[in-house]
Amino acid sequence: MTAVWLIATETGPEQAWALAELLDPDERARAARTADGPYRRRWIAAHAAARRLTAAAAGVPPEHVRWQRGPYGRPEPVGAAEELSVNLSTSGPWALFAVQPRACGEIGADLEPVPPEPAAARLARRYYPTDELDGEAAEFTRRWTRKEAYTKAYGGRLADGLRTQVGPVDGPGPHRIDGPLGPCVVHDLPAPPGYRAAVARTGTRPLLPRLLTYPADLAGEFGLHLSPVASRPEPEG
């Protein structure tokens, strides 16, 4: 019921230009404010994929998907896709997109690179509770992804989430979080080498996410295929 898509966002200029046609005016304006280069192209690819996946899950054309932002900037679908809870995380050449029915709770996802040990230790001392200061950079990052996924699920401030205890790091979960924003269940996810990832859902219902790959798994999940620069999904066959 909770699907999490791993998206490779590296793309060339021509493909990024074609994908940008899928975005709404606000998204295109934001992309245009970013210096041309790999970051802009990755941003476009990630947000085009998020729109396609939201549309496919809602059973509507991508151009029917509209967004509104919460108090702290969390994008939420409205209108034709308002019954879905979705969340996007981008990091380098990768993105992570989570989607589920809103009736099951709100969803949050996070994908982060593992930082050098000194940076991890410094950030942990600044933000984490004292009993979470041990461990190497990989453990620090696993905790960070849980904290940020938890915060994003509630649409809260990251500073509140970073100070929340998020359970042991010796297993993927699901783990229960009882933090200042409310109860949540978080689950670690497989991630590309050098990264850590997690998904969280508000409430206390069990969370067993399915990890899918975009666009390779579109046909099996929705009966759709995408050409490399297509502006919308097309029925397979």
Secondary structure, 3 states (H helix, E strand, C coil): CCEEEEEECCCCHHHHHHHHCCCCHHHHHHHHCCCCCHHHHHHHHHHHHHHHHHHHHHCCCHHHEEEEECCCCCEEEEECCCCEEEEEEEECCEEEEEEEEHHHCCEEEEEEECCCHHHHHHHHHHHCCHHHCCCCHHHHHHHHHHHHHHHHHHCCCHHHHHCCCCCCCCCCCCEEEEECCEEEEEEEECCCCCEEEEEEEECCCCCCCEEEEECCCHHHHHCEECCCCCCCCEECC
